[in-house]
């Protein structure tokens, strides 16, 4: 087999592949025998008819197509190995010449993994955010703990306030007609949580247990249900119960109740450490992000359109999953945004191209610096996953059968980012 390679723009390659006539003849013979098993020719058992009769019955062209179905994929795999390329998409194949007892010649144009021209990626200047913890931040965490462990006490005689947990019955109407999904009984609502549309919760403030009130609101113009967006509604609301948070005083007893510490000072010190660690993590992530951005900006790479399109589809997939949490479909989102799927994909292309370039640059740095994932590191990562999900390591290994390359890539990526940080200049 003869293979010639020509580089095209945007990391595309054109292969011209010539398969010898002898190989074509073998494939043709194999195809004829396969077809002969299915063709009924009077006077012959299936598979026993002479080739000339089978050819007369189905035509040489049909047999050639059957042979081509085997020749193309087999020869293409050998061709990309011989050309030493790494395709990232399906090839566009066009026949040049092909016939019985003739060589098969075809061209295959395919996007390949692009070469990355790395710029500066060591000695990059980066600013690390200072990590300081204020007393106000510690107090804020203490207040959070107070509210988290607060007791809910029933208010027998009093008015509802923002922050109260109330139990209500409500029924809504628009234009005098019952609102679909707009009624409930014994509904628990924290006033001020903004679960309901604007204006609803605020109008419950001041109500007393047993009181019924008519609440008037208007659905937002961008409300997800288009048929009621912007329309006024009336809700008949009955307040059945008020529960109010009763927070414990900040003292040693509080510390014992909400933590493993014996004193409030010990709890404060622990909170301070946790806040500092959280800020340290944020500072580290910011520093990593800045270094990656600079290394990517300094590199040059021609990214094939197919890689960008694959990444667009990848982003869209996760976007659809996010929409599900908001009880929306992609079609509904597009309708609300008044745009087509193609327009959305076009908007996502710059982000997708940046994502692809980032991964290519990190991979190129790892390759140049000889950064790999050892078997010990893979075992350690599997053990961490097993511990996280409280599963035996052997079970986790089964889950990763056929996916160890993904785990290895994750380790190499993390080590490459660490390399950028370790070789940066902090200012």
Secondary structure as the mmCIF struct_conf table of DSSP 4:
data_model
#
loop_
_struct_conf.conf_type_id
_struct_conf.id
_struct_conf.beg_label_comp_id
_struct_conf.beg_label_asym_id
_struct_conf.beg_label_seq_id
_struct_conf.end_label_comp_id
_struct_conf.end_label_asym_id
_struct_conf.end_label_seq_id
STRN STRN1 UNK A 2 UNK A 8
TURN_TY1_P TURN_TY1_P1 UNK A 9 UNK A 11
STRN STRN2 UNK A 12 UNK A 19
HELX_RH_AL_P HELX_RH_AL_P1 UNK A 21 UNK A 36
TURN_TY1_P TURN_TY1_P2 UNK A 37 UNK A 38
TURN_TY1_P TURN_TY1_P3 UNK A 42 UNK A 43
BEND BEND1 UNK A 44 UNK A 44
TURN_TY1_P TURN_TY1_P4 UNK A 46 UNK A 47
BEND BEND2 UNK A 49 UNK A 49
HELX_RH_AL_P HELX_RH_AL_P2 UNK A 51 UNK A 58
HELX_RH_AL_P HELX_RH_AL_P3 UNK A 60 UNK A 83
TURN_TY1_P TURN_TY1_P5 UNK A 84 UNK A 84
STRN STRN3 UNK A 87 UNK A 87
BEND BEND3 UNK A 89 UNK A 89
STRN STRN4 UNK A 92 UNK A 97
TURN_TY1_P TURN_TY1_P6 UNK A 100 UNK A 101
BEND BEND4 UNK A 102 UNK A 102
STRN STRN5 UNK A 104 UNK A 111
STRN STRN6 UNK A 112 UNK A 112
HELX_LH_PP_P HELX_LH_PP_P1 UNK A 113 UNK A 115
STRN STRN7 UNK A 116 UNK A 117
BEND BEND5 UNK A 122 UNK A 123
STRN STRN8 UNK A 125 UNK A 126
HELX_LH_PP_P HELX_LH_PP_P2 UNK A 127 UNK A 130
HELX_RH_AL_P HELX_RH_AL_P4 UNK A 135 UNK A 148
TURN_TY1_P TURN_TY1_P7 UNK A 149 UNK A 149
HELX_LH_PP_P HELX_LH_PP_P3 UNK A 150 UNK A 150
STRN STRN9 UNK A 151 UNK A 154
BEND BEND6 UNK A 156 UNK A 158
STRN STRN10 UNK A 159 UNK A 159
TURN_TY1_P TURN_TY1_P8 UNK A 162 UNK A 163
STRN STRN11 UNK A 165 UNK A 174
TURN_TY1_P TURN_TY1_P9 UNK A 175 UNK A 176
STRN STRN12 UNK A 177 UNK A 190
TURN_TY1_P TURN_TY1_P10 UNK A 191 UNK A 192
BEND BEND7 UNK A 193 UNK A 193
BEND BEND8 UNK A 196 UNK A 197
TURN_TY1_P TURN_TY1_P11 UNK A 198 UNK A 200
HELX_RH_3T_P HELX_RH_3T_P1 UNK A 201 UNK A 203
TURN_TY1_P TURN_TY1_P12 UNK A 204 UNK A 206
STRN STRN13 UNK A 208 UNK A 208
TURN_TY1_P TURN_TY1_P13 UNK A 209 UNK A 210
STRN STRN14 UNK A 212 UNK A 218
TURN_TY1_P TURN_TY1_P14 UNK A 221 UNK A 222
BEND BEND9 UNK A 224 UNK A 225
TURN_TY1_P TURN_TY1_P15 UNK A 226 UNK A 230
STRN STRN15 UNK A 232 UNK A 246
HELX_LH_PP_P HELX_LH_PP_P4 UNK A 247 UNK A 249
BEND BEND10 UNK A 250 UNK A 251
HELX_RH_AL_P HELX_RH_AL_P5 UNK A 252 UNK A 258
BEND BEND11 UNK A 259 UNK A 260
BEND BEND12 UNK A 262 UNK A 263
HELX_RH_AL_P HELX_RH_AL_P6 UNK A 264 UNK A 297
TURN_TY1_P TURN_TY1_P16 UNK A 298 UNK A 298
STRN STRN16 UNK A 300 UNK A 301
HELX_RH_AL_P HELX_RH_AL_P7 UNK A 305 UNK A 325
TURN_TY1_P TURN_TY1_P17 UNK A 326 UNK A 327
HELX_RH_AL_P HELX_RH_AL_P8 UNK A 330 UNK A 337
TURN_TY1_P TURN_TY1_P18 UNK A 338 UNK A 338
HELX_RH_AL_P HELX_RH_AL_P9 UNK A 341 UNK A 369
TURN_TY1_P TURN_TY1_P19 UNK A 370 UNK A 370
HELX_RH_AL_P HELX_RH_AL_P10 UNK A 375 UNK A 388
TURN_TY1_P TURN_TY1_P20 UNK A 389 UNK A 390
HELX_RH_AL_P HELX_RH_AL_P11 UNK A 393 UNK A 399
TURN_TY1_P TURN_TY1_P21 UNK A 400 UNK A 402
HELX_RH_AL_P HELX_RH_AL_P12 UNK A 404 UNK A 422
TURN_TY1_P TURN_TY1_P22 UNK A 423 UNK A 423
BEND BEND13 UNK A 424 UNK A 424
STRN STRN17 UNK A 425 UNK A 426
#
